[in-house]
Amino acid sequence: MVIGVPKESFPGERRVAIVPLVIPTLKNAGFEVVIESGAGVAAGYPDADYIAKGARIAPDRSSAFHTDLVLQILCHGSNDRTGKADLPLLRRGQVLIGFLRPLGSLETVQEIASTGVTAFSLELMPRTTIAQSMDVLSSMATLCGYHAVVLAAEVLPRMFPMLTTAAGTITPARVFVIGAGVAGLQAIATARRLGAVASAYDMRPAAKEQVQSLGGRFVELPIEAKDAEDARGYGRAQDESFYLRQRELLARVVAESDVVITAAVVPGRRPPVLVTAEMVATMAPGSVIVDLAAERGGNCALTRPGEIVVEHDVTIIGHFNLASSVPYHASQMYARNVAAFVMHVFKGGELELNMDDEITRETLVTRGGEVVNARVREFFGLPAAGAVKGP
């Protein structure tokens, strides 16, 4: 079984799906790894490091795709810029693993299916104990939460920690995180390490203990979300009346904060607007907002995806794909997760489609020219698919 690892083609993407560290593990399991020349250079992994661990270097992109199994980070779907160019390189019976954004566009998912490839989407990984070692989404969210605080600290015209000096006492910065998922929790931890006073809000009651365990203050609002959390641990979308009341109650906390980091994303839906233009206008000059939901439209009404803007003397950072800004460790974490997933779905060098296994069932998106994932089909209003047979 030959694994192909092409160079990521999304503009500015610096990560690579496999790092030299995991190649011996894959080889011991019977896999051969072929990586496109230069695929790991931007992440800090030169070709020589791959060769030293037993990988082969493919001279071009098509050679990396001419394999049994293709591992990418941003596949067509999650890569809306250049991903479509890879479709002719995929073939029936081949296996594709990566981020596909399966709840983004039905047309895109059907384009992937039409190639005949057996595609697994890592965004759909269940949040269970056995799947933790394969949870790429959480790994990347951890890095995004970390880097959001680093970006804010660089832009904020004041220091994060409290200092007592001969010139007097410098008060700590106040960081407010909206959305205490994986990214939000890491943002709290990073802000605390830098010496800031951190607080957070999440509509899921279970988040309170997690925020407090990191030394953050949990902001409680006199409003209760209906079915706040789904079975996978993600927040559920609420109606507009809830968000209206939520914004009213959050306004005071936002106004008192030096940094606001928003990380409220509902899978497959546009992120809710949690910070209005009026709320931004109440913040002190020089304050910073980092919108981690920018790629999908943003939690702040004034966010411009991919840009940094200044409105009402407040800097609003709408960068996305933040994990790519720390490509060395992002690639390392991704590679470990995806290698664990490969070992899970391949037994004895053969793909094992055990549909009684939750991990396999939830992540398998396309097979034999069809969209077979029940969640994806339901999301787009497609009729239930027939049973998926083995390889």
TAZI-V792742 format. One record per residue. N is the residue number from 1. RES is the residue in three letters. SS is DSSP state (H for helix, E for strand, C for the rest). PSI is psi in whole degrees, -180 to 180 (NA if undefined). BURIAL is I if it has 9 or more other C-alpha atoms within 8 Angstrom, else O. Layout:
# TAZI-V792742
((N & RES & SS & PSI & BURIAL) (N & RES & SS & PSI & BURIAL))
This chain:
# TAZI-V792742
((1 & MET & C & 121 & I) (2 & VAL & E & 127 & I) (3 & ILE & E & 128 & I) (4 & GLY & E & 136 & I) (5 & VAL & E & 98 & I) (6 & PRO & C & 160 & I) (7 & LYS & C & 138 & I) (8 & GLU & C & 135 & I) (9 & SER & C & -8 & O) (10 & PHE & C & 134 & I) (11 & PRO & C & 124 & O) (12 & GLY & C & -5 & O) (13 & GLU & C & 126 & I) (14 & ARG & C & -6 & I) (15 & ARG & C & 167 & I) (16 & VAL & C & 145 & I) (17 & ALA & C & -28 & I) (18 & ILE & C & 136 & I) (19 & VAL & C & 160 & I) (20 & PRO & H & -30 & I) (21 & LEU & H & -36 & O) (22 & VAL & H & -6 & I) (23 & ILE & H & -44 & I) (24 & PRO & H & -38 & I) (25 & THR & H & -44 & O) (26 & LEU & H & -39 & I) (27 & LYS & H & -40 & I) (28 & ASN & H & -24 & O) (29 & ALA & C & 3 & I) (30 & GLY & C & 11 & I) (31 & PHE & C & 147 & I) (32 & GLU & E & 137 & I) (33 & VAL & E & 127 & I) (34 & VAL & E & 123 & I) (35 & ILE & E & 137 & I) (36 & GLU & E & 138 & I) (37 & SER & C & 128 & I) (38 & GLY & C & 2 & I) (39 & ALA & C & -32 & I) (40 & GLY & C & -1 & I) (41 & VAL & H & -47 & I) (42 & ALA & H & -23 & I) (43 & ALA & H & -5 & I) (44 & GLY & C & 20 & O) (45 & TYR & C & 95 & I) (46 & PRO & C & 162 & I) (47 & ASP & H & -38 & I) (48 & ALA & H & -34 & O) (49 & ASP & H & -37 & I) (50 & TYR & H & -44 & I) (51 & ILE & H & -40 & I) (52 & ALA & H & -27 & O) (53 & LYS & C & 2 & I) (54 & GLY & C & 9 & I) (55 & ALA & C & 159 & I) (56 & ARG & E & 148 & I) (57 & ILE & E & 125 & I) (58 & ALA & E & 135 & I) (59 & PRO & C & -23 & O) (60 & ASP & C & 175 & O) (61 & ARG & H & -44 & I) (62 & SER & H & -33 & O) (63 & SER & H & -36 & I) (64 & ALA & H & -27 & I) (65 & PHE & H & -15 & I) (66 & HIS & C & 58 & O) (67 & THR & C & 174 & I) (68 & ASP & C & -35 & I) (69 & LEU & E & 127 & I) (70 & VAL & E & 127 & I) (71 & LEU & E & 121 & I) (72 & GLN & E & 170 & I) (73 & ILE & E & -63 & I) (74 & LEU & E & 97 & I) (75 & CYS & C & 175 & I) (76 & HIS & E & 131 & I) (77 & GLY & C & -65 & I) (78 & SER & C & -24 & I) (79 & ASN & E & 93 & I) (80 & ASP & C & 5 & O) (81 & ARG & C & -55 & O) (82 & THR & C & 1 & I) (83 & GLY & H & -32 & I) (84 & LYS & H & -27 & I) (85 & ALA & H & -18 & O) (86 & ASP & H & -15 & I) (87 & LEU & H & -44 & I) (88 & PRO & H & -15 & O) (89 & LEU & H & -12 & O) (90 & LEU & C & 154 & I) (91 & ARG & C & 162 & I) (92 & ARG & C & 134 & I) (93 & GLY & C & -15 & O) (94 & GLN & C & 156 & I) (95 & VAL & E & 135 & I) (96 & LEU & E & 130 & I) (97 & ILE & E & 131 & I) (98 & GLY & E & -165 & I) (99 & PHE & E & 122 & I) (100 & LEU & C & -10 & I) (101 & ARG & C & 62 & I) (102 & PRO & C & -17 & I) (103 & LEU & C & 13 & I) (104 & GLY & C & -51 & O) (105 & SER & C & 124 & I) (106 & LEU & H & -39 & I) (107 & GLU & H & -43 & O) (108 & THR & H & -44 & I) (109 & VAL & H & -40 & I) (110 & GLN & H & -32 & I) (111 & GLU & H & -41 & I) (112 & ILE & H & -44 & I) (113 & ALA & H & -37 & I) (114 & SER & H & -19 & I) (115 & THR & C & -15 & I) (116 & GLY & C & 2 & I) (117 & VAL & C & 148 & I) (118 & THR & E & 105 & I) (119 & ALA & E & 134 & I) (120 & PHE & E & 131 & I) (121 & SER & E & 118 & I) (122 & LEU & H & -16 & I) (123 & GLU & H & -23 & I) (124 & LEU & H & 9 & O) (125 & MET & C & 127 & I) (126 & PRO & C & 149 & I) (127 & ARG & C & 78 & I) (128 & THR & C & 166 & O) (129 & THR & C & -44 & O) (130 & ILE & C & -23 & O) (131 & ALA & C & -2 & I) (132 & GLN & H & -39 & O) (133 & SER & H & -10 & O) (134 & MET & H & 3 & I) (135 & ASP & C & 81 & I) (136 & VAL & H & -37 & I) (137 & LEU & H & -43 & O) (138 & SER & H & -37 & I) (139 & SER & H & -47 & I) (140 & MET & H & -35 & I) (141 & ALA & H & -36 & I) (142 & THR & H & -45 & I) (143 & LEU & H & -37 & I) (144 & CYS & H & -43 & I) (145 & GLY & H & -42 & I) (146 & TYR & H & -51 & I) (147 & HIS & H & -25 & I) (148 & ALA & H & -41 & I) (149 & VAL & H & -39 & I) (150 & VAL & H & -42 & O) (151 & LEU & H & -44 & I) (152 & ALA & H & -42 & I) (153 & ALA & H & -34 & I) (154 & GLU & H & -35 & O) (155 & VAL & H & -35 & O) (156 & LEU & C & 130 & I) (157 & PRO & C & 30 & O) (158 & ARG & C & 162 & O) (159 & MET & C & 158 & I) (160 & PHE & C & -46 & I) (161 & PRO & C & 160 & I) (162 & MET & C & 135 & I) (163 & LEU & E & 140 & O) (164 & THR & E & 114 & O) (165 & THR & E & 174 & O) (166 & ALA & C & -21 & O) (167 & ALA & C & 9 & O) (168 & GLY & E & 179 & O) (169 & THR & E & 132 & O) (170 & ILE & E & 123 & I) (171 & THR & C & 149 & O) (172 & PRO & C & 155 & I) (173 & ALA & C & 153 & I) (174 & ARG & E & 117 & I) (175 & VAL & E & 128 & I) (176 & PHE & E & 123 & I) (177 & VAL & E & 125 & I) (178 & ILE & E & 111 & I) (179 & GLY & C & 95 & I) (180 & ALA & C & 54 & I) (181 & GLY & C & -155 & I) (182 & VAL & H & -47 & I) (183 & ALA & H & -44 & I) (184 & GLY & H & -41 & I) (185 & LEU & H & -39 & I) (186 & GLN & H & -34 & I) (187 & ALA & H & -42 & I) (188 & ILE & H & -48 & I) (189 & ALA & H & -42 & I) (190 & THR & H & -42 & I) (191 & ALA & H & -40 & I) (192 & ARG & H & -41 & I) (193 & ARG & H & -31 & O) (194 & LEU & C & -4 & O) (195 & GLY & C & 6 & I) (196 & ALA & C & 162 & I) (197 & VAL & E & 119 & I) (198 & ALA & E & 137 & I) (199 & SER & E & 162 & I) (200 & ALA & E & 156 & I) (201 & TYR & E & 142 & I) (202 & ASP & C & 141 & I) (203 & MET & C & -12 & I) (204 & ARG & C & 118 & I) (205 & PRO & C & -32 & O) (206 & ALA & C & -19 & O) (207 & ALA & H & -21 & I) (208 & LYS & H & -50 & I) (209 & GLU & H & -37 & O) (210 & GLN & H & -42 & I) (211 & VAL & H & -46 & I) (212 & GLN & H & -32 & I) (213 & SER & H & -22 & O) (214 & LEU & C & 4 & I) (215 & GLY & C & 12 & I) (216 & GLY & C & 159 & I) (217 & ARG & E & 128 & I) (218 & PHE & E & 124 & I) (219 & VAL & C & 117 & O) (220 & GLU & C & 132 & O) (221 & LEU & C & 145 & O) (222 & PRO & C & 59 & O) (223 & ILE & C & 137 & O) (224 & GLU & C & 129 & O) (225 & ALA & C & 145 & I) (226 & LYS & C & 123 & O) (227 & ASP & C & 59 & O) (228 & ALA & C & -27 & I) (229 & GLU & E & 135 & I) (230 & ASP & C & -179 & I) (231 & ALA & C & -21 & O) (232 & ARG & C & 1 & O) (233 & GLY & C & 3 & O) (234 & TYR & C & 153 & I) (235 & GLY & E & 143 & I) (236 & ARG & C & 148 & I) (237 & ALA & C & 141 & O) (238 & GLN & C & 170 & O) (239 & ASP & C & 167 & O) (240 & GLU & H & -31 & O) (241 & SER & H & -35 & O) (242 & PHE & H & -48 & I) (243 & TYR & H & -33 & I) (244 & LEU & H & -48 & O) (245 & ARG & H & -38 & I) (246 & GLN & H & -45 & I) (247 & ARG & H & -40 & I) (248 & GLU & H & -43 & O) (249 & LEU & H & -29 & O) (250 & LEU & H & -16 & O) (251 & ALA & H & -43 & I) (252 & ARG & H & -42 & O) (253 & VAL & H & -42 & O) (254 & VAL & H & -43 & I) (255 & ALA & H & -31 & I) (256 & GLU & C & -2 & I) (257 & SER & C & 145 & I) (258 & ASP & C & -35 & I) (259 & VAL & E & 132 & I) (260 & VAL & E & 126 & I) (261 & ILE & E & 119 & I) (262 & THR & E & 133 & I) (263 & ALA & C & 46 & I) (264 & ALA & C & 106 & I) (265 & VAL & C & 132 & I) (266 & VAL & C & 119 & I) (267 & PRO & C & 129 & O) (268 & GLY & C & 2 & O) (269 & ARG & C & 159 & O) (270 & ARG & C & 136 & O) (271 & PRO & C & 146 & I) (272 & PRO & C & 145 & I) (273 & VAL & C & 116 & I) (274 & LEU & C & -22 & I) (275 & VAL & E & 112 & I) (276 & THR & C & 170 & I) (277 & ALA & H & -37 & I) (278 & GLU & H & -37 & O) (279 & MET & H & -39 & I) (280 & VAL & H & -40 & I) (281 & ALA & H & -21 & I) (282 & THR & C & -10 & O) (283 & MET & C & 154 & I) (284 & ALA & C & 146 & I) (285 & PRO & C & 137 & O) (286 & GLY & C & -9 & I) (287 & SER & C & 163 & I) (288 & VAL & E & 138 & I) (289 & ILE & E & 128 & I) (290 & VAL & E & 115 & I) (291 & ASP & E & 102 & I) (292 & LEU & C & -5 & I) (293 & ALA & C & 15 & I) (294 & ALA & H & -39 & I) (295 & GLU & H & -32 & I) (296 & ARG & H & 3 & O) (297 & GLY & C & -28 & I) (298 & GLY & C & 151 & I) (299 & ASN & C & -14 & I) (300 & CYS & E & 136 & I) (301 & ALA & C & -23 & I) (302 & LEU & C & 3 & O) (303 & THR & C & 138 & I) (304 & ARG & C & 112 & I) (305 & PRO & C & 128 & I) (306 & GLY & C & 2 & I) (307 & GLU & C & 164 & I) (308 & ILE & E & 123 & I) (309 & VAL & E & 158 & I) (310 & VAL & E & 119 & O) (311 & GLU & E & 130 & I) (312 & HIS & C & 36 & O) (313 & ASP & C & 21 & I) (314 & VAL & E & 130 & I) (315 & THR & E & 124 & I) (316 & ILE & E & 115 & I) (317 & ILE & E & 118 & I) (318 & GLY & C & 24 & I) (319 & HIS & C & 146 & I) (320 & PHE & C & 177 & I) (321 & ASN & C & 42 & O) (322 & LEU & H & -27 & I) (323 & ALA & H & -30 & I) (324 & SER & H & -15 & I) (325 & SER & H & -11 & O) (326 & VAL & H & 64 & I) (327 & PRO & H & -29 & I) (328 & TYR & H & -55 & I) (329 & HIS & H & -30 & O) (330 & ALA & H & -44 & I) (331 & SER & H & -40 & I) (332 & GLN & H & -45 & I) (333 & MET & H & -43 & I) (334 & TYR & H & -46 & I) (335 & ALA & H & -42 & I) (336 & ARG & H & -43 & I) (337 & ASN & H & -48 & I) (338 & VAL & H & -33 & I) (339 & ALA & H & -40 & I) (340 & ALA & H & -37 & I) (341 & PHE & H & -43 & I) (342 & VAL & H & -44 & O) (343 & MET & H & -26 & I) (344 & HIS & H & -41 & O) (345 & VAL & H & -10 & I) (346 & PHE & E & 128 & I) (347 & LYS & E & 124 & I) (348 & GLY & C & 31 & O) (349 & GLY & C & 5 & I) (350 & GLU & E & 143 & O) (351 & LEU & E & 129 & O) (352 & GLU & C & 104 & I) (353 & LEU & C & 80 & I) (354 & ASN & C & 99 & O) (355 & MET & C & -2 & O) (356 & ASP & C & -13 & O) (357 & ASP & C & 123 & O) (358 & GLU & H & -40 & O) (359 & ILE & H & -48 & I) (360 & THR & H & -47 & I) (361 & ARG & H & -41 & I) (362 & GLU & H & -29 & I) (363 & THR & H & -21 & I) (364 & LEU & E & 121 & I) (365 & VAL & E & -47 & I) (366 & THR & E & 150 & I) (367 & ARG & E & 129 & I) (368 & GLY & C & 32 & I) (369 & GLY & C & 4 & I) (370 & GLU & E & 154 & I) (371 & VAL & E & 114 & I) (372 & VAL & C & -8 & I) (373 & ASN & C & 124 & I) (374 & ALA & H & -41 & I) (375 & ARG & H & -42 & O) (376 & VAL & H & -43 & I) (377 & ARG & H & -41 & I) (378 & GLU & H & -41 & I) (379 & PHE & H & -40 & O) (380 & PHE & C & 7 & O) (381 & GLY & C & 27 & O) (382 & LEU & C & 150 & O) (383 & PRO & C & 157 & O) (384 & ALA & C & 141 & O) (385 & ALA & C & 162 & I) (386 & GLY & C & 169 & O) (387 & ALA & C & 140 & O) (388 & VAL & C & 125 & O) (389 & LYS & C & 165 & O) (390 & GLY & C & 176 & O) (391 & PRO & C & NA & O))
